[in-house]
Amino acid sequence: MPKSEPDLAKTLEAPLVQPHGNSDAPQVDLSDTGEVAAARRYIERSVLGVGGMGEVRLVRDDRIGRDVAMKVARSDVRDPHRFLREARVQGQLEHPAIVPVYDLAYDDADHLYFTMKRVRGVTLEAVLVGLGAGDAEMQAAYGRRKLLSAFVSVSLALEFAHSRGVVHRDLKPSNMMLGDFGEVYVLDWGIAKLFHDEAENRIEPDTATPNEKNATASGTVLGTPGYMAPEQIRGDELDARTDVYALGAILFEIVCGEQLHQARSVPLLASQTLAGISDRVRSCCRERDVPPELEAAILGATMLDREERFPSARALSNAIERFLDGDQDLERRRALAIEHAAYAKAALGPALSEDEGPSDAARAVAMLEAGRAIALDPTCADAASTLATLMTTPPSTVPPAVHARIDRYRARDAAVAGSMGMFGWVVIACLSPFIFWMGVRDWPLTVLGIVAITVGAITTWGAGRWPAYGKLHMRIALFAAGALLFVLARLWGSLLYTPGVALGAAIALGSHPFAGKWWPYVLACVGIVLPFGLELAGVIAPSYTFDGATMTIHAHLTNLPRVPTLAFLALGDVGLVLSVGLYALTVRGDLQRAQRRLLLQTWQLQQLLPQETLAGTETGKVK
């Protein structure tokens, strides 16, 4: 405290004079106010409340012309010095959150009284009770942010009192008043105590009443169980951190909706306090999803060892203000998220409309707005529901942008399929020399086969390199494959070896994006059925003759000497297996990579949506 400020301790020690000569009562000098009796100046209107040491009345100050609150000491109070001390402490703590004192005197019946500002509002205790009971009016008027802002004001008022060497000792929700127009007041300084503060070189004067000294010596403590700090219960010296503990208990009650200490008897409340409550704070905060910043503030204010607490009420208020700054930003983000979610929901109807046809533009708007809402607030249920509906309901028509991507992927797949097809044609070309080794019998068919292999290899490769002519190239390649099958049918017949080659060619060429859906398989079947049908019709010589248990193959293309024939069949079978097997491995690898990408993308999208929304999507309940 700056040295220029008046010393509160010294002013409390100032001598007082009582004009009526009552030596047992505190001495109050009324010489500056004249002999104006309280009855002639104050007109009583009603009783506002009754406390342990006095009664608070609503009176009219006829001299000033305003309503004020008058607190009158009860006649049965044995220690009027504490009442006098309350008036002086409260009167000298000039702060917006501390009710100002106007007058201090005796009435005609020698009852000590002081007048103060009449405050209108509701106590924090009444607010918390109303919120706990689900009072709709209270819930609308007192949100968490408003209560925390009021808490900050109370903390700063206590910080001011502590700077003047005063500890309240009886902070609780019933001693905190929330005014009708945003005012916040700390009430009831009746048991406030001056404490020793070495930093300010302040020494506590001997202003305690005889009764208070005796009570402290005998172990009696002053305060309200449940809000008293451990050192207060033990009867140790008090300082600013004693009030910090009570502030922490009040903060817990604000954010968790229940009292920090809930024992039914004073001894149990005291034992709970002395045992420490960190575990209870953590447990309750987790159950009620209290923000970690507030949980840390509560723990920092209610530590059992006061050396581990916040060092001052200002430090506690700073922690709450930091949270409120972030919480205000969070509230703004949530409000914006609700707006974007509403836009997304409005666009969802046209995006999925079946009457007029779905709108790609509306779908794009719905996706964009839902994404913005979730980016602002990942817990926005409306946005998550809209996004889940869009993600699980693909467009009925392919958008132009997707068409362009399909074309790019198609060109890439055509290049891969062209390379695979080339491998098959190369395997067949490698078997061509065996035809000459075996001995050619039908040169026109042999030449047809060589031309078919050459044309098929070139067009299959070209279809992957020049997508614009892909369909034309593949049609030529398919007819080349059909011609080759006819040639093979004149070598081994339509029913042996040729069907395997036909199936391999159909699979390899059918995987090409430009080959068409059914053409490869139709031509493969034609390559088998046509020669066989011509043989049955007697148009061409048959490939098979039967004699009991013997079937004879008649090769019309070449001779069938033993060694080259077996070599041709063995290498041809191996080549066929390798060609089809390589294709199968390539397709399997592509499918696995695609599946992995799809699952990873699905998992990433799931992180944007609450699990309950995803569960609703899986059961078809998302609207």
C-alpha positions in Angstrom: 0.0 0.0 0.0 1.4 3.5 -0.8 2.6 5.3 2.3 0.3 8.3 1.4 -2.8 6.2 2.0 -4.3 6.5 5.5 -3.5 3.7 7.9 -6.7 1.8 8.5 -5.3 0.2 11.6 -4.5 3.6 13.2 -7.9 5.0 12.4 -9.6 2.0 14.0 -7.6 2.8 17.2 -8.9 6.4 17.3 -10.7 7.3 20.6 -14.5 7.5 20.5 -16.9 9.4 22.8 -20.4 8.4 23.8 -22.5 11.4 24.8 -24.9 9.5 27.0 -22.2 8.4 29.4 -22.5 4.7 29.0 -19.0 3.5 30.0 -19.5 0.0 28.7 -20.4 1.0 25.2 -17.9 2.1 22.6 -17.3 5.8 22.7 -18.6 7.7 19.6 -18.1 11.5 19.2 -21.3 13.1 17.9 -20.2 16.7 18.4 -19.9 17.3 14.7 -23.5 16.2 14.0 -25.1 18.2 16.8 -27.9 16.8 18.9 -30.1 15.6 15.9 -31.7 12.4 17.0 -31.9 9.4 14.7 -35.6 9.4 15.1 -35.9 12.9 13.7 -33.6 12.3 10.7 -34.5 8.7 9.7 -38.0 7.6 9.1 -38.3 3.8 9.3 -40.1 2.0 6.5 -39.5 -1.7 6.9 -37.2 -4.4 8.2 -34.8 -5.8 5.5 -33.2 -8.6 7.5 -32.0 -9.7 10.9 -28.4 -11.0 11.6 -26.4 -12.3 14.5 -25.4 -8.8 15.7 -28.0 -6.5 14.4 -31.1 -5.7 12.4 -31.1 -4.1 9.0 -33.9 -1.6 8.3 -35.0 0.3 5.3 -35.2 4.0 6.4 -35.7 7.3 4.8 -32.9 9.9 5.3 -35.0 13.0 5.7 -32.0 15.3 5.7 -30.7 14.1 2.2 -34.0 12.8 0.9 -33.1 9.3 0.0 -33.7 5.7 1.2 -30.8 4.1 3.0 -30.2 0.9 4.9 -29.7 1.2 8.7 -28.0 -1.5 10.6 -28.9 -1.3 14.3 -27.0 -3.3 17.0 -29.2 -5.7 18.8 -29.8 -4.8 22.5 -28.8 -8.4 23.5 -25.4 -8.2 21.8 -22.8 -8.5 24.5 -20.0 -7.1 22.5 -20.9 -3.9 20.7 -17.3 -3.3 19.9 -17.4 -5.8 17.0 -20.5 -4.0 15.6 -18.6 -0.7 15.8 -15.6 -2.3 14.1 -17.7 -3.6 11.2 -19.0 -0.1 10.5 -15.6 1.4 10.6 -13.9 -1.3 8.5 -16.7 -1.2 5.9 -16.8 2.6 5.9 -13.1 3.0 5.3 -12.9 0.4 2.5 -14.0 2.7 -0.3 -14.5 0.4 -3.2 -17.3 0.0 -5.8 -18.0 -3.6 -4.6 -18.1 -2.7 -0.9 -21.3 -1.0 0.4 -20.4 2.6 1.4 -21.2 3.7 5.0 -22.9 7.1 5.4 -23.3 7.6 9.1 -22.4 6.1 12.5 -24.1 7.1 15.7 -26.5 6.2 18.6 -30.2 6.5 18.4 -32.4 7.8 21.2 -32.4 4.4 22.9 -28.6 4.3 23.0 -28.5 1.6 20.3 -25.4 1.9 18.1 -26.3 2.1 14.4 -24.8 2.9 11.1 -26.4 3.8 7.8 -25.2 2.7 4.4 -26.2 2.5 0.8 -29.4 0.6 0.2 -28.5 -2.1 -2.4 -31.1 -3.9 -4.5 -30.6 -7.3 -6.0 -30.2 -11.0 -5.0 -27.6 -12.9 -3.1 -25.4 -15.3 -4.9 -26.8 -18.0 -2.6 -30.3 -17.4 -3.9 -29.1 -17.5 -7.5 -27.3 -20.8 -7.0 -30.3 -22.3 -5.3 -32.5 -21.2 -8.1 -30.2 -22.6 -10.7 -30.0 -25.9 -8.9 -33.8 -26.1 -8.8 -34.0 -25.5 -12.6 -35.5 -22.0 -12.2 -36.0 -20.9 -15.9 -35.9 -17.2 -14.9 -32.7 -17.6 -13.0 -31.1 -19.6 -15.8 -32.0 -16.9 -18.3 -30.7 -14.1 -16.1 -27.5 -15.7 -14.7 -25.3 -17.6 -17.1 -22.0 -19.0 -16.1 -20.1 -16.1 -17.7 -22.1 -13.5 -15.8 -21.5 -15.3 -12.5 -17.8 -15.6 -13.2 -17.6 -11.9 -14.1 -19.2 -11.1 -10.7 -16.8 -13.4 -9.1 -13.9 -11.5 -10.6 -15.4 -8.2 -9.1 -15.6 -9.8 -5.7 -12.0 -11.1 -5.9 -10.8 -7.6 -6.8 -12.8 -6.1 -3.9 -11.1 -8.6 -1.6 -7.7 -7.7 -3.1 -8.4 -4.1 -2.2 -9.3 -5.0 1.4 -6.2 -7.1 1.7 -4.1 -4.2 0.5 -5.5 -2.3 3.4 -4.7 -5.1 5.8 -8.2 -6.5 6.2 -9.2 -10.1 5.8 -13.0 -10.7 5.6 -13.1 -14.2 7.3 -16.7 -14.9 6.4 -16.9 -15.1 2.6 -19.8 -17.2 1.3 -22.6 -16.9 -1.4 -25.0 -15.3 1.1 -22.5 -12.5 1.6 -22.3 -11.7 -2.1 -25.0 -9.5 -3.6 -25.7 -9.2 -7.3 -27.4 -5.8 -8.0 -30.2 -5.2 -10.5 -28.0 -3.2 -12.8 -24.8 -5.2 -12.8 -23.5 -4.1 -9.4 -21.6 -6.6 -7.2 -21.2 -6.2 -3.5 -19.4 -8.0 -0.7 -21.5 -7.8 2.4 -21.1 -8.4 6.2 -17.7 -7.3 7.4 -18.8 -8.1 11.0 -15.9 -10.5 11.8 -13.3 -8.9 9.5 -9.8 -8.9 11.0 -6.7 -6.9 10.5 -3.7 -9.1 9.6 0.0 -8.6 9.8 1.7 -7.8 6.5 5.5 -7.5 6.6 5.7 -6.3 3.0 3.7 -3.2 3.9 5.3 -3.0 7.4 1.8 -3.0 8.9 1.4 -4.1 12.5 -2.0 -5.3 13.7 -3.1 -3.0 16.5 -4.6 -4.3 19.7 -8.1 -3.6 18.5 -9.7 -7.0 19.2 -12.4 -7.0 21.8 -11.8 -8.7 25.1 -14.4 -11.4 24.1 -12.7 -12.0 20.8 -9.3 -12.4 22.4 -10.7 -14.9 24.9 -12.4 -16.8 22.1 -9.2 -17.1 20.1 -7.3 -18.3 23.1 -9.9 -21.0 23.9 -9.8 -22.4 20.4 -13.1 -20.9 19.2 -13.0 -19.8 15.6 -15.0 -17.3 13.6 -16.4 -18.0 10.2 -18.8 -20.3 8.3 -17.9 -24.0 8.2 -17.6 -25.2 4.6 -16.0 -22.0 3.5 -13.4 -21.6 6.2 -9.7 -22.2 5.3 -7.8 -25.0 7.2 -5.7 -22.4 9.1 -8.9 -20.6 10.1 -10.2 -23.8 11.6 -6.9 -24.5 13.4 -6.9 -21.0 14.9 -3.6 -20.1 13.2 -2.6 -16.6 12.0 -4.7 -15.5 9.0 -3.7 -13.6 5.9 -5.1 -12.8 2.4 -4.9 -16.5 1.4 -7.6 -17.3 4.0 -10.1 -15.4 1.9 -8.6 -17.0 -1.3 -9.7 -20.4 0.1 -13.2 -19.2 0.6 -13.2 -17.7 -2.9 -12.1 -21.1 -4.3 -15.0 -22.8 -2.5 -17.5 -20.3 -3.9 -16.0 -20.8 -7.4 -16.5 -24.5 -7.1 -20.1 -23.9 -6.2 -20.6 -21.7 -9.2 -19.1 -24.0 -11.8 -20.2 -27.4 -10.3 -23.6 -26.5 -8.9 -23.0 -28.0 -5.5 -21.1 -27.1 -2.3 -17.5 -28.0 -2.0 -18.0 -29.5 1.5 -21.2 -31.4 2.0 -20.9 -33.0 5.5 -24.0 -32.5 7.7 -22.3 -31.6 10.9 -19.7 -28.9 11.8 -17.1 -31.4 13.0 -17.4 -33.4 9.8 -17.1 -30.2 7.7 -14.0 -29.3 9.7 -12.4 -32.7 9.3 -13.1 -32.6 5.5 -11.4 -29.2 5.2 -8.4 -30.3 7.2 -8.1 -33.5 5.2 -7.9 -31.6 1.9 -10.3 -31.8 -1.0 -8.2 -31.9 -4.2 -9.4 -35.4 -5.2 -13.1 -34.3 -4.8 -12.5 -31.2 -6.9 -10.9 -33.2 -9.7 -13.6 -35.9 -9.6 -16.5 -33.4 -9.7 -14.9 -31.3 -12.4 -14.4 -34.4 -14.6 -18.0 -35.5 -14.0 -19.4 -32.1 -15.0 -17.0 -31.5 -17.9 -15.7 -28.4 -16.2 -13.1 -26.6 -18.4 -9.5 -27.4 -17.2 -8.8 -23.7 -16.7 -11.5 -23.5 -14.1 -10.6 -26.7 -12.5 -7.0 -25.5 -12.1 -8.2 -22.2 -10.6 -10.3 -24.1 -8.0 -7.5 -26.3 -7.1 -5.1 -23.4 -6.9 -7.4 -21.6 -4.5 -8.3 -24.5 -2.2 -4.9 -26.2 -1.6 -4.6 -27.5 2.0 -1.2 -25.8 2.4 -1.7 -22.1 1.9 1.8 -21.8 0.6 0.6 -23.7 -2.5 -2.5 -21.5 -3.0 -2.8 -18.5 -5.2 -0.8 -15.8 -3.4 -3.5 -13.3 -3.7 -7.1 -12.7 -4.7 -5.9 -10.8 -7.7 -3.9 -13.8 -9.0 -7.1 -15.8 -8.8 -9.2 -13.1 -10.5 -6.5 -13.0 -13.3 -6.9 -16.7 -13.9 -10.6 -16.4 -14.2 -10.3 -13.3 -16.5 -7.9 -15.3 -18.8 -10.5 -18.0 -19.0 -13.3 -15.5 -19.7 -11.3 -14.0 -22.5 -10.9 -17.4 -24.2 -14.5 -18.4 -23.3 -15.8 -15.2 -25.0 -14.0 -16.2 -28.1 -15.5 -19.7 -27.8 -19.0 -18.4 -27.4 -18.5 -16.3 -30.5 -17.2 -19.2 -32.5 -20.2 -21.3 -31.4 -22.6 -18.6 -32.4 -21.0 -18.4 -35.8 -21.0 -22.2 -36.1 -24.8 -22.2 -35.5 -25.2 -19.7 -38.3 -23.2 -21.7 -40.8 -25.0 -24.9 -39.7 -28.3 -23.2 -40.4 -27.1 -22.3 -43.9 -25.9 -25.8 -44.5 -29.2 -27.3 -43.4 -31.2 -24.9 -45.6 -29.1 -26.0 -48.6 -29.5 -29.7 -47.8 -33.0 -29.9 -49.2 -32.2 -28.7 -52.7 -29.0 -30.8 -52.6 -30.9 -34.0 -52.1 -34.2 -33.1 -53.9 -35.7 -35.9 -56.0 -38.6 -33.8 -57.4 -36.6 -31.2 -59.3 -33.4 -33.1 -59.4 -30.5 -32.6 -57.0 -28.5 -29.4 -57.2 -24.7 -29.7 -57.3 -24.4 -26.0 -56.4 -26.6 -26.5 -53.3 -24.6 -29.6 -52.3 -21.4 -27.6 -52.6 -22.9 -24.8 -50.4 -24.1 -27.3 -47.8 -20.7 -29.1 -47.7 -18.9 -25.7 -47.4 -21.1 -24.3 -44.7 -21.2 -27.5 -42.7 -17.4 -27.7 -42.9 -17.1 -24.1 -41.7 -19.4 -24.8 -38.8 -17.5 -27.8 -37.7 -14.2 -25.9 -38.0 -15.6 -23.3 -35.7 -17.2 -25.7 -33.3 -16.4 -29.5 -33.7 -19.3 -30.3 -31.3 -22.0 -28.5 -33.5 -24.6 -31.3 -33.8 -26.6 -29.8 -36.6 -23.5 -29.3 -38.8 -22.3 -32.8 -38.0 -25.7 -34.3 -38.9 -25.8 -32.4 -42.2 -22.3 -33.4 -43.1 -23.0 -37.0 -42.2 -26.1 -37.0 -44.4 -24.2 -35.5 -47.4 -21.3 -37.9 -46.9 -23.5 -41.0 -46.8 -25.7 -39.9 -49.8 -23.5 -39.5 -52.9 -24.8 -37.4 -55.8 -27.0 -39.2 -58.3 -25.2 -37.5 -61.2 -21.5 -37.2 -61.6 -20.4 -33.5 -61.4 -18.2 -32.2 -64.3 -15.2 -31.8 -61.9 -15.5 -35.5 -61.0 -15.8 -36.4 -64.7 -12.5 -34.7 -65.3 -10.8 -36.7 -62.5 -12.4 -39.9 -63.8 -10.8 -39.2 -67.2 -7.4 -38.7 -65.7 -7.7 -41.9 -63.7 -8.9 -43.7 -66.8 -5.9 -42.6 -68.8 -3.6 -43.8 -66.0 -5.4 -47.1 -65.8 -5.2 -47.5 -69.6 -1.4 -47.1 -69.5 -1.1 -49.7 -66.8 -3.5 -52.1 -68.6 -1.7 -51.5 -71.9 1.6 -52.5 -70.3 0.0 -55.7 -68.9 -1.5 -56.5 -72.3 1.8 -56.0 -73.9 3.3 -58.6 -71.6 0.8 -61.2 -72.8 1.4 -60.4 -76.5 5.2 -60.6 -75.9 4.7 -64.1 -74.3 2.8 -65.3 -77.4 5.4 -63.7 -79.7 8.1 -65.7 -77.9 6.3 -68.9 -78.8 6.1 -68.1 -82.5 9.5 -69.6 -83.3 8.2 -73.0 -82.1 5.7 -72.9 -84.9 8.5 -73.0 -87.5 10.4 -75.6 -85.4 7.4 -77.8 -85.5 7.0 -77.4 -89.2 4.5 -75.2 -90.9 1.7 -76.8 -92.9 -0.7 -73.9 -93.5 1.3 -70.7 -94.4 -1.7 -68.4 -94.8 -2.9 -69.2 -91.3 0.6 -68.8 -89.9 1.0 -65.4 -91.5 -2.4 -64.4 -90.1 -1.2 -65.4 -86.6 2.0 -63.4 -86.9 0.1 -60.3 -88.2 -2.5 -60.7 -85.4 0.2 -60.8 -82.7 2.0 -57.7 -84.2 -1.2 -55.7 -84.6 -2.5 -56.7 -81.2 0.7 -55.7 -79.4 0.9 -52.3 -81.2 -2.7 -51.4 -80.7 -2.8 -52.5 -77.0 0.3 -50.4 -76.3 -1.1 -47.4 -78.3 -4.4 -47.5 -76.5 -2.6 -46.6 -73.2 -0.4 -43.9 -74.8 -3.0 -42.1 -76.9 -6.3 -42.1 -74.8 -8.1 -40.0 -77.5 -7.8 -43.1 -79.8 -8.1 -45.6 -77.1 -11.4 -47.2 -78.1 -10.3 -47.6 -81.8 -7.1 -49.2 -80.8 -8.8 -51.6 -78.4 -11.3 -52.7 -81.0 -8.5 -53.5 -83.4 -6.6 -55.4 -80.6 -9.7 -57.4 -79.8 -10.2 -58.5 -83.4 -6.5 -59.4 -83.5 -7.0 -61.5 -80.4 -10.0 -63.2 -82.1 -8.0 -63.9 -85.2 -5.2 -65.4 -83.1 -7.7 -67.7 -81.3 -8.9 -68.9 -84.7 -5.3 -69.7 -85.7 -4.7 -71.6 -82.4 -7.9 -73.5 -82.9 -6.4 -74.9 -86.2 -3.3 -76.0 -84.2 -4.8 -77.7 -81.2 -8.5 -77.6 -81.9 -11.1 -75.3 -80.3 -11.4 -77.4 -77.1 -7.8 -77.8 -76.0 -5.3 -75.1 -75.0 -7.3 -72.5 -77.0 -9.9 -71.9 -74.1 -7.1 -71.1 -71.7 -5.6 -68.6 -74.0 -9.0 -67.1 -74.7 -9.8 -66.7 -71.0 -6.4 -65.1 -70.3 -6.8 -62.7 -73.3 -10.4 -61.8 -72.2 -9.2 -61.0 -68.6 -6.2 -59.0 -69.7 -7.9 -57.1 -72.4 -11.2 -56.7 -70.5 -9.4 -54.8 -67.7 -8.5 -52.1 -70.2 -10.7 -49.0 -69.7 -11.4 -48.6 -73.4 -12.2 -52.2 -74.2 -15.9 -52.1 -73.4 -17.8 -54.1 -70.9 -18.6 -57.3 -72.8 -16.6 -57.2 -76.0 -13.5 -59.1 -74.8 -15.6 -62.0 -73.4 -17.9 -62.2 -76.4 -14.9 -62.4 -78.8 -13.2 -65.0 -76.6 -16.3 -67.1 -76.9 -16.6 -66.6 -80.6 -12.9 -67.6 -81.0 -13.8 -70.9 -79.4 -17.3 -71.6 -80.8 -16.8 -70.4 -84.4 -14.0 -72.9 -85.4 -15.8 -75.7 -83.6 -19.0 -74.9 -85.4 -17.3 -74.8 -88.7 -15.8 -78.2 -88.0 -19.2 -79.6 -87.1 -20.7 -78.2 -90.2 -18.0 -79.8 -92.3 -16.8 -76.4 -93.6 -13.2 -77.1 -92.4 -11.5 -80.3 -91.5 -12.1 -81.6 -88.0 -9.4 -81.3 -85.3 -10.4 -84.4 -83.3 -11.2 -88.0 -84.3 -12.1 -90.8 -81.9 -11.4 -94.5 -81.9 -12.8 -96.2 -78.8 -10.6 -95.0 -75.9 -8.4 -92.9 -78.1 -8.8 -89.2 -79.2 -6.6 -88.1 -82.0 -5.7 -84.4 -82.4 -5.2 -83.3 -86.0 -3.0 -80.3 -86.3 -3.8 -78.4 -89.5 -1.4 -75.5 -88.9 1.8 -77.4 -88.2 3.2 -80.8 -87.7 3.4 -82.2 -84.2 6.9 -83.6 -83.6 7.5 -84.7 -80.1 10.1 -82.3 -78.7 9.1 -79.0 -80.1 5.4 -79.8 -79.5 6.0 -80.5 -75.8 8.3 -77.5 -75.5 5.5 -75.3 -77.0 2.8 -76.7 -74.7 5.0 -76.4 -71.6 6.3 -72.9 -72.2 2.9 -71.8 -73.4 1.2 -73.0 -70.2 3.8 -71.3 -68.0 3.5 -68.1 -70.0 -0.3 -68.2 -69.7 -0.1 -68.7 -65.9 2.5 -65.9 -65.5 0.5 -63.5 -67.7 -2.8 -64.1 -65.8 -1.0 -64.3 -62.5 0.8 -61.0 -63.0 -2.4 -59.3 -63.9 -4.1 -60.7 -60.8 -1.3 -59.5 -58.6 -1.5 -56.0 -60.1 -5.3 -55.9 -59.6 -5.0 -57.1 -56.1 -2.4 -54.5 -55.2 -4.5 -51.8 -56.7 -7.6 -52.9 -54.8 -5.7 -53.1 -51.5 -4.2 -49.7 -51.9 -7.6 -48.3 -52.8 -9.2 -49.9 -49.8 -6.5 -48.6 -47.5 -6.9 -45.1 -48.9 -10.7 -45.3 -48.5 -10.5 -46.6 -44.9 -7.9 -43.9 -44.0 -10.0 -41.2 -45.5 -13.1 -42.5 -43.8 -11.3 -42.5 -40.4 -10.2 -38.9 -41.0 -13.7 -37.8 -41.8 -15.0 -39.6 -38.7 -12.8 -37.5 -36.6 -14.8 -34.5 -37.7 -18.1 -36.0 -36.5 -19.2 -36.8 -32.9 -19.5 -40.6 -32.4 -23.3 -40.3 -31.7 -23.7 -38.8 -35.1 -21.8 -41.6 -36.8 -23.8 -44.2 -34.9 -27.0 -42.5 -36.2 -25.6 -42.6 -39.7 -24.9 -46.4 -39.4 -28.4 -47.1 -38.3 -30.0 -44.7 -40.8 -31.3 -42.3 -38.2 -29.5 -39.1 -39.3 -31.9 -36.6 -40.6 
